[in-house]
Amino acid sequence: MPLVEHGLLVERVDIAESAAMNDIYGLRIPVLRRADSGVELDWPFDTGQVVAFLRDQLES
């Protein structure tokens, strides 16, 4: 995870024990979710898309 190595803070959430979270995210994992805005980026994504996702949210 190159962005984590450069200081991006992440929280890993295990959805296996929650039927509700599994229903929401089961087909989309992994999902990146911004804590500040709640905006989500579904898989598949690459590093460039993650950078754009973060940049777009910072500029809004």
HTML snippet that shows the backbone in 3Dmol.js (N, CA, C, O; Angstrom):
<script src="https://3Dmol.org/build/3Dmol-min.js"></script>
<div id="view" style="width:600px;height:400px;position:relative"></div>
<script>
const pdb = `
ATOM      1  N   MET A   1       0.842  -1.178   0.000  1.00  0.00           N
ATOM      2  CA  MET A   1       0.000   0.000   0.000  1.00  0.00           C
ATOM      3  C   MET A   1       0.886   1.240   0.000  1.00  0.00           C
ATOM      4  O   MET A   1       1.188   1.792   1.058  1.00  0.00           O
ATOM      5  N   PRO A   2       1.297   1.671  -1.169  1.00  0.00           N
ATOM      6  CA  PRO A   2       2.250   2.785  -1.241  1.00  0.00           C
ATOM      7  C   PRO A   2       1.749   4.078  -0.626  1.00  0.00           C
ATOM      8  O   PRO A   2       2.552   4.844  -0.095  1.00  0.00           O
ATOM      9  N   LEU A   3       0.460   4.349  -0.678  1.00  0.00           N
ATOM     10  CA  LEU A   3      -0.034   5.599  -0.100  1.00  0.00           C
ATOM     11  C   LEU A   3       0.031   5.578   1.421  1.00  0.00           C
ATOM     12  O   LEU A   3       0.263   6.612   2.046  1.00  0.00           O
ATOM     13  N   VAL A   4      -0.170   4.422   2.013  1.00  0.00           N
ATOM     14  CA  VAL A   4      -0.052   4.299   3.471  1.00  0.00           C
ATOM     15  C   VAL A   4       1.392   4.551   3.891  1.00  0.00           C
ATOM     16  O   VAL A   4       1.650   5.188   4.911  1.00  0.00           O
ATOM     17  N   GLU A   5       2.324   4.046   3.097  1.00  0.00           N
ATOM     18  CA  GLU A   5       3.741   4.270   3.395  1.00  0.00           C
ATOM     19  C   GLU A   5       4.101   5.754   3.344  1.00  0.00           C
ATOM     20  O   GLU A   5       5.112   6.166   3.912  1.00  0.00           O
ATOM     21  N   HIS A   6       3.279   6.557   2.667  1.00  0.00           N
ATOM     22  CA  HIS A   6       3.520   8.000   2.566  1.00  0.00           C
ATOM     23  C   HIS A   6       2.620   8.801   3.503  1.00  0.00           C
ATOM     24  O   HIS A   6       2.475  10.011   3.333  1.00  0.00           O
ATOM     25  N   GLY A   7       2.015   8.138   4.491  1.00  0.00           N
ATOM     26  CA  GLY A   7       1.295   8.849   5.530  1.00  0.00           C
ATOM     27  C   GLY A   7      -0.218   8.856   5.428  1.00  0.00           C
ATOM     28  O   GLY A   7      -0.871   9.473   6.269  1.00  0.00           O
ATOM     29  N   LEU A   8      -0.807   8.197   4.436  1.00  0.00           N
ATOM     30  CA  LEU A   8      -2.262   8.136   4.353  1.00  0.00           C
ATOM     31  C   LEU A   8      -2.778   7.288   5.510  1.00  0.00           C
ATOM     32  O   LEU A   8      -2.330   6.157   5.698  1.00  0.00           O
ATOM     33  N   LEU A   9      -3.704   7.818   6.273  1.00  0.00           N
ATOM     34  CA  LEU A   9      -4.276   7.081   7.398  1.00  0.00           C
ATOM     35  C   LEU A   9      -5.455   6.256   6.919  1.00  0.00           C
ATOM     36  O   LEU A   9      -6.324   6.765   6.211  1.00  0.00           O
ATOM     37  N   VAL A  10      -5.491   5.004   7.294  1.00  0.00           N
ATOM     38  CA  VAL A  10      -6.587   4.119   6.906  1.00  0.00           C
ATOM     39  C   VAL A  10      -7.102   3.381   8.126  1.00  0.00           C
ATOM     40  O   VAL A  10      -6.385   3.189   9.108  1.00  0.00           O
ATOM     41  N   GLU A  11      -8.354   2.972   8.045  1.00  0.00           N
ATOM     42  CA  GLU A  11      -8.953   2.132   9.078  1.00  0.00           C
ATOM     43  C   GLU A  11      -9.507   0.908   8.370  1.00  0.00           C
ATOM     44  O   GLU A  11     -10.314   1.032   7.449  1.00  0.00           O
ATOM     45  N   ARG A  12      -9.085  -0.250   8.787  1.00  0.00           N
ATOM     46  CA  ARG A  12      -9.578  -1.481   8.203  1.00  0.00           C
ATOM     47  C   ARG A  12     -10.817  -1.915   8.968  1.00  0.00           C
ATOM     48  O   ARG A  12     -10.798  -2.006  10.195  1.00  0.00           O
ATOM     49  N   VAL A  13     -11.895  -2.182   8.238  1.00  0.00           N
ATOM     50  CA  VAL A  13     -13.147  -2.620   8.847  1.00  0.00           C
ATOM     51  C   VAL A  13     -13.465  -4.013   8.313  1.00  0.00           C
ATOM     52  O   VAL A  13     -13.610  -4.201   7.105  1.00  0.00           O
ATOM     53  N   ASP A  14     -13.571  -4.985   9.210  1.00  0.00           N
ATOM     54  CA  ASP A  14     -13.907  -6.347   8.836  1.00  0.00           C
ATOM     55  C   ASP A  14     -15.426  -6.486   8.832  1.00  0.00           C
ATOM     56  O   ASP A  14     -16.066  -6.348   9.875  1.00  0.00           O
ATOM     57  N   ILE A  15     -16.000  -6.759   7.669  1.00  0.00           N
ATOM     58  CA  ILE A  15     -17.456  -6.848   7.553  1.00  0.00           C
ATOM     59  C   ILE A  15     -17.985  -8.264   7.769  1.00  0.00           C
ATOM     60  O   ILE A  15     -19.196  -8.483   7.722  1.00  0.00           O
ATOM     61  N   ALA A  16     -17.109  -9.212   8.000  1.00  0.00           N
ATOM     62  CA  ALA A  16     -17.512 -10.623   8.075  1.00  0.00           C
ATOM     63  C   ALA A  16     -18.519 -10.904   9.186  1.00  0.00           C
ATOM     64  O   ALA A  16     -19.371 -11.779   9.029  1.00  0.00           O
ATOM     65  N   GLU A  17     -18.444 -10.203  10.276  1.00  0.00           N
ATOM     66  CA  GLU A  17     -19.308 -10.475  11.426  1.00  0.00           C
ATOM     67  C   GLU A  17     -20.599  -9.667  11.405  1.00  0.00           C
ATOM     68  O   GLU A  17     -21.408  -9.798  12.324  1.00  0.00           O
ATOM     69  N   SER A  18     -20.816  -8.845  10.401  1.00  0.00           N
ATOM     70  CA  SER A  18     -22.006  -7.993  10.353  1.00  0.00           C
ATOM     71  C   SER A  18     -22.800  -8.269   9.081  1.00  0.00           C
ATOM     72  O   SER A  18     -22.346  -7.965   7.978  1.00  0.00           O
ATOM     73  N   ALA A  19     -23.972  -8.839   9.239  1.00  0.00           N
ATOM     74  CA  ALA A  19     -24.820  -9.131   8.084  1.00  0.00           C
ATOM     75  C   ALA A  19     -25.193  -7.845   7.347  1.00  0.00           C
ATOM     76  O   ALA A  19     -25.227  -7.822   6.117  1.00  0.00           O
ATOM     77  N   ALA A  20     -25.470  -6.778   8.094  1.00  0.00           N
ATOM     78  CA  ALA A  20     -25.849  -5.508   7.471  1.00  0.00           C
ATOM     79  C   ALA A  20     -24.705  -4.952   6.634  1.00  0.00           C
ATOM     80  O   ALA A  20     -24.921  -4.524   5.500  1.00  0.00           O
ATOM     81  N   MET A  21     -23.493  -4.953   7.178  1.00  0.00           N
ATOM     82  CA  MET A  21     -22.348  -4.425   6.430  1.00  0.00           C
ATOM     83  C   MET A  21     -22.014  -5.329   5.258  1.00  0.00           C
ATOM     84  O   MET A  21     -21.600  -4.842   4.206  1.00  0.00           O
ATOM     85  N   ASN A  22     -22.184  -6.631   5.415  1.00  0.00           N
ATOM     86  CA  ASN A  22     -21.937  -7.556   4.324  1.00  0.00           C
ATOM     87  C   ASN A  22     -22.924  -7.310   3.181  1.00  0.00           C
ATOM     88  O   ASN A  22     -22.548  -7.384   2.011  1.00  0.00           O
ATOM     89  N   ASP A  23     -24.175  -7.019   3.513  1.00  0.00           N
ATOM     90  CA  ASP A  23     -25.175  -6.696   2.490  1.00  0.00           C
ATOM     91  C   ASP A  23     -24.791  -5.423   1.732  1.00  0.00           C
ATOM     92  O   ASP A  23     -24.956  -5.352   0.514  1.00  0.00           O
ATOM     93  N   ILE A  24     -24.287  -4.433   2.438  1.00  0.00           N
ATOM     94  CA  ILE A  24     -23.934  -3.159   1.827  1.00  0.00           C
ATOM     95  C   ILE A  24     -22.678  -3.277   0.972  1.00  0.00           C
ATOM     96  O   ILE A  24     -22.647  -2.790  -0.158  1.00  0.00           O
ATOM     97  N   TYR A  25     -21.642  -3.921   1.507  1.00  0.00           N
ATOM     98  CA  TYR A  25     -20.324  -3.893   0.881  1.00  0.00           C
ATOM     99  C   TYR A  25     -19.878  -5.204   0.243  1.00  0.00           C
ATOM    100  O   TYR A  25     -18.849  -5.226  -0.432  1.00  0.00           O
ATOM    101  N   GLY A  26     -20.606  -6.282   0.430  1.00  0.00           N
ATOM    102  CA  GLY A  26     -20.159  -7.610   0.030  1.00  0.00           C
ATOM    103  C   GLY A  26     -19.645  -7.733  -1.394  1.00  0.00           C
ATOM    104  O   GLY A  26     -18.634  -8.399  -1.618  1.00  0.00           O
ATOM    105  N   LEU A  27     -20.303  -7.116  -2.359  1.00  0.00           N
ATOM    106  CA  LEU A  27     -19.898  -7.236  -3.754  1.00  0.00           C
ATOM    107  C   LEU A  27     -18.966  -6.121  -4.193  1.00  0.00           C
ATOM    108  O   LEU A  27     -18.486  -6.137  -5.327  1.00  0.00           O
ATOM    109  N   ARG A  28     -18.697  -5.151  -3.324  1.00  0.00           N
ATOM    110  CA  ARG A  28     -17.921  -3.971  -3.701  1.00  0.00           C
ATOM    111  C   ARG A  28     -16.534  -3.933  -3.079  1.00  0.00           C
ATOM    112  O   ARG A  28     -15.762  -3.026  -3.388  1.00  0.00           O
ATOM    113  N   ILE A  29     -16.186  -4.876  -2.220  1.00  0.00           N
ATOM    114  CA  ILE A  29     -14.946  -4.789  -1.456  1.00  0.00           C
ATOM    115  C   ILE A  29     -13.718  -5.073  -2.313  1.00  0.00           C
ATOM    116  O   ILE A  29     -13.789  -5.861  -3.256  1.00  0.00           O
ATOM    117  N   PRO A  30     -12.617  -4.450  -1.998  1.00  0.00           N
ATOM    118  CA  PRO A  30     -12.483  -3.435  -0.958  1.00  0.00           C
ATOM    119  C   PRO A  30     -13.080  -2.108  -1.397  1.00  0.00           C
ATOM    120  O   PRO A  30     -13.107  -1.784  -2.584  1.00  0.00           O
ATOM    121  N   VAL A  31     -13.557  -1.351  -0.425  1.00  0.00           N
ATOM    122  CA  VAL A  31     -14.143  -0.028  -0.641  1.00  0.00           C
ATOM    123  C   VAL A  31     -13.341   0.970   0.174  1.00  0.00           C
ATOM    124  O   VAL A  31     -13.056   0.743   1.349  1.00  0.00           O
ATOM    125  N   LEU A  32     -12.980   2.072  -0.458  1.00  0.00           N
ATOM    126  CA  LEU A  32     -12.357   3.170   0.275  1.00  0.00           C
ATOM    127  C   LEU A  32     -13.453   4.166   0.618  1.00  0.00           C
ATOM    128  O   LEU A  32     -14.251   4.539  -0.242  1.00  0.00           O
ATOM    129  N   ARG A  33     -13.492   4.599   1.879  1.00  0.00           N
ATOM    130  CA  ARG A  33     -14.502   5.557   2.326  1.00  0.00           C
ATOM    131  C   ARG A  33     -13.797   6.672   3.060  1.00  0.00           C
ATOM    132  O   ARG A  33     -13.021   6.432   3.985  1.00  0.00           O
ATOM    133  N   ARG A  34     -14.074   7.899   2.641  1.00  0.00           N
ATOM    134  CA  ARG A  34     -13.479   9.056   3.297  1.00  0.00           C
ATOM    135  C   ARG A  34     -14.249   9.353   4.581  1.00  0.00           C
ATOM    136  O   ARG A  34     -15.470   9.504   4.557  1.00  0.00           O
ATOM    137  N   ALA A  35     -13.537   9.435   5.695  1.00  0.00           N
ATOM    138  CA  ALA A  35     -14.165   9.716   6.982  1.00  0.00           C
ATOM    139  C   ALA A  35     -14.733  11.129   7.025  1.00  0.00           C
ATOM    140  O   ALA A  35     -15.727  11.376   7.707  1.00  0.00           O
ATOM    141  N   ASP A  36     -14.110  12.059   6.302  1.00  0.00           N
ATOM    142  CA  ASP A  36     -14.558  13.449   6.362  1.00  0.00           C
ATOM    143  C   ASP A  36     -15.816  13.721   5.548  1.00  0.00           C
ATOM    144  O   ASP A  36     -16.600  14.598   5.911  1.00  0.00           O
ATOM    145  N   SER A  37     -16.027  12.993   4.462  1.00  0.00           N
ATOM    146  CA  SER A  37     -17.170  13.288   3.598  1.00  0.00           C
ATOM    147  C   SER A  37     -18.113  12.103   3.408  1.00  0.00           C
ATOM    148  O   SER A  37     -19.255  12.288   2.985  1.00  0.00           O
ATOM    149  N   GLY A  38     -17.653  10.884   3.715  1.00  0.00           N
ATOM    150  CA  GLY A  38     -18.465   9.699   3.509  1.00  0.00           C
ATOM    151  C   GLY A  38     -18.477   9.204   2.071  1.00  0.00           C
ATOM    152  O   GLY A  38     -19.119   8.197   1.775  1.00  0.00           O
ATOM    153  N   VAL A  39     -17.781   9.891   1.174  1.00  0.00           N
ATOM    154  CA  VAL A  39     -17.715   9.478  -0.223  1.00  0.00           C
ATOM    155  C   VAL A  39     -16.932   8.173  -0.331  1.00  0.00           C
ATOM    156  O   VAL A  39     -15.925   7.984   0.352  1.00  0.00           O
ATOM    157  N   GLU A  40     -17.405   7.277  -1.194  1.00  0.00           N
ATOM    158  CA  GLU A  40     -16.785   5.955  -1.323  1.00  0.00           C
ATOM    159  C   GLU A  40     -16.257   5.722  -2.730  1.00  0.00           C
ATOM    160  O   GLU A  40     -16.794   6.234  -3.713  1.00  0.00           O
ATOM    161  N   LEU A  41     -15.192   4.937  -2.797  1.00  0.00           N
ATOM    162  CA  LEU A  41     -14.593   4.496  -4.052  1.00  0.00           C
ATOM    163  C   LEU A  41     -14.584   2.975  -4.034  1.00  0.00           C
ATOM    164  O   LEU A  41     -13.905   2.357  -3.214  1.00  0.00           O
ATOM    165  N   ASP A  42     -15.352   2.372  -4.954  1.00  0.00           N
ATOM    166  CA  ASP A  42     -15.469   0.913  -5.016  1.00  0.00           C
ATOM    167  C   ASP A  42     -14.343   0.309  -5.833  1.00  0.00           C
ATOM    168  O   ASP A  42     -13.772   0.965  -6.704  1.00  0.00           O
ATOM    169  N   TRP A  43     -14.027  -0.946  -5.545  1.00  0.00           N
ATOM    170  CA  TRP A  43     -13.084  -1.742  -6.313  1.00  0.00           C
ATOM    171  C   TRP A  43     -13.707  -2.025  -7.670  1.00  0.00           C
ATOM    172  O   TRP A  43     -14.922  -2.215  -7.721  1.00  0.00           O
ATOM    173  N   PRO A  44     -12.996  -2.067  -8.731  1.00  0.00           N
ATOM    174  CA  PRO A  44     -11.536  -2.024  -8.816  1.00  0.00           C
ATOM    175  C   PRO A  44     -11.017  -0.591  -8.943  1.00  0.00           C
ATOM    176  O   PRO A  44     -11.647   0.261  -9.569  1.00  0.00           O
ATOM    177  N   PHE A  45      -9.871  -0.350  -8.344  1.00  0.00           N
ATOM    178  CA  PHE A  45      -9.204   0.945  -8.461  1.00  0.00           C
ATOM    179  C   PHE A  45      -7.712   0.725  -8.401  1.00  0.00           C
ATOM    180  O   PHE A  45      -7.238  -0.289  -7.888  1.00  0.00           O
ATOM    181  N   ASP A  46      -6.966   1.695  -8.938  1.00  0.00           N
ATOM    182  CA  ASP A  46      -5.508   1.626  -8.875  1.00  0.00           C
ATOM    183  C   ASP A  46      -5.000   2.846  -8.109  1.00  0.00           C
ATOM    184  O   ASP A  46      -5.788   3.692  -7.688  1.00  0.00           O
ATOM    185  N   THR A  47      -3.709   2.931  -7.935  1.00  0.00           N
ATOM    186  CA  THR A  47      -3.131   4.025  -7.155  1.00  0.00           C
ATOM    187  C   THR A  47      -3.496   5.385  -7.735  1.00  0.00           C
ATOM    188  O   THR A  47      -3.811   6.311  -6.988  1.00  0.00           O
ATOM    189  N   GLY A  48      -3.458   5.514  -9.050  1.00  0.00           N
ATOM    190  CA  GLY A  48      -3.805   6.783  -9.682  1.00  0.00           C
ATOM    191  C   GLY A  48      -5.236   7.192  -9.393  1.00  0.00           C
ATOM    192  O   GLY A  48      -5.508   8.371  -9.167  1.00  0.00           O
ATOM    193  N   GLN A  49      -6.152   6.239  -9.397  1.00  0.00           N
ATOM    194  CA  GLN A  49      -7.550   6.537  -9.094  1.00  0.00           C
ATOM    195  C   GLN A  49      -7.722   6.942  -7.630  1.00  0.00           C
ATOM    196  O   GLN A  49      -8.539   7.806  -7.314  1.00  0.00           O
ATOM    197  N   VAL A  50      -6.956   6.319  -6.745  1.00  0.00           N
ATOM    198  CA  VAL A  50      -7.024   6.687  -5.327  1.00  0.00           C
ATOM    199  C   VAL A  50      -6.518   8.116  -5.144  1.00  0.00           C
ATOM    200  O   VAL A  50      -7.131   8.900  -4.419  1.00  0.00           O
ATOM    201  N   VAL A  51      -5.417   8.456  -5.787  1.00  0.00           N
ATOM    202  CA  VAL A  51      -4.885   9.815  -5.692  1.00  0.00           C
ATOM    203  C   VAL A  51      -5.915  10.812  -6.211  1.00  0.00           C
ATOM    204  O   VAL A  51      -6.138  11.848  -5.585  1.00  0.00           O
ATOM    205  N   ALA A  52      -6.546  10.515  -7.347  1.00  0.00           N
ATOM    206  CA  ALA A  52      -7.570  11.407  -7.897  1.00  0.00           C
ATOM    207  C   ALA A  52      -8.764  11.517  -6.952  1.00  0.00           C
ATOM    208  O   ALA A  52      -9.313  12.604  -6.774  1.00  0.00           O
ATOM    209  N   PHE A  53      -9.167  10.409  -6.349  1.00  0.00           N
ATOM    210  CA  PHE A  53     -10.272  10.386  -5.386  1.00  0.00           C
ATOM    211  C   PHE A  53      -9.977  11.298  -4.205  1.00  0.00           C
ATOM    212  O   PHE A  53     -10.836  12.065  -3.770  1.00  0.00           O
ATOM    213  N   LEU A  54      -8.766  11.209  -3.695  1.00  0.00           N
ATOM    214  CA  LEU A  54      -8.369  12.061  -2.570  1.00  0.00           C
ATOM    215  C   LEU A  54      -8.266  13.511  -2.998  1.00  0.00           C
ATOM    216  O   LEU A  54      -8.712  14.401  -2.273  1.00  0.00           O
ATOM    217  N   ARG A  55      -7.695  13.762  -4.143  1.00  0.00           N
ATOM    218  CA  ARG A  55      -7.525  15.138  -4.634  1.00  0.00           C
ATOM    219  C   ARG A  55      -8.893  15.776  -4.893  1.00  0.00           C
ATOM    220  O   ARG A  55      -9.133  16.911  -4.482  1.00  0.00           O
ATOM    221  N   ASP A  56      -9.784  15.058  -5.568  1.00  0.00           N
ATOM    222  CA  ASP A  56     -11.122  15.593  -5.865  1.00  0.00           C
ATOM    223  C   ASP A  56     -11.847  15.968  -4.592  1.00  0.00           C
ATOM    224  O   ASP A  56     -12.523  16.997  -4.546  1.00  0.00           O
ATOM    225  N   GLN A  57     -11.723  15.170  -3.576  1.00  0.00           N
ATOM    226  CA  GLN A  57     -12.413  15.457  -2.326  1.00  0.00           C
ATOM    227  C   GLN A  57     -11.793  16.653  -1.614  1.00  0.00           C
ATOM    228  O   GLN A  57     -12.504  17.422  -0.967  1.00  0.00           O
ATOM    229  N   LEU A  58     -10.494  16.818  -1.725  1.00  0.00           N
ATOM    230  CA  LEU A  58      -9.843  17.945  -1.073  1.00  0.00           C
ATOM    231  C   LEU A  58     -10.205  19.253  -1.767  1.00  0.00           C
ATOM    232  O   LEU A  58     -10.280  20.297  -1.121  1.00  0.00           O
ATOM    233  N   GLU A  59     -10.431  19.202  -3.089  1.00  0.00           N
ATOM    234  CA  GLU A  59     -10.739  20.408  -3.856  1.00  0.00           C
ATOM    235  C   GLU A  59     -12.202  20.795  -3.759  1.00  0.00           C
ATOM    236  O   GLU A  59     -12.551  21.925  -4.102  1.00  0.00           O
ATOM    237  N   SER A  60     -13.091  19.879  -3.295  1.00  0.00           N
ATOM    238  CA  SER A  60     -14.504  20.218  -3.230  1.00  0.00           C
ATOM    239  C   SER A  60     -14.838  21.040  -2.005  1.00  0.00           C
ATOM    240  O   SER A  60     -15.996  21.408  -1.806  1.00  0.00           O
TER     241      SER A  60
END
`;
const viewer = $3Dmol.createViewer("view");
viewer.addModel(pdb, "pdb");
viewer.setStyle({}, {cartoon: {color: "spectrum"}});
viewer.zoomTo();
viewer.render();
</script>
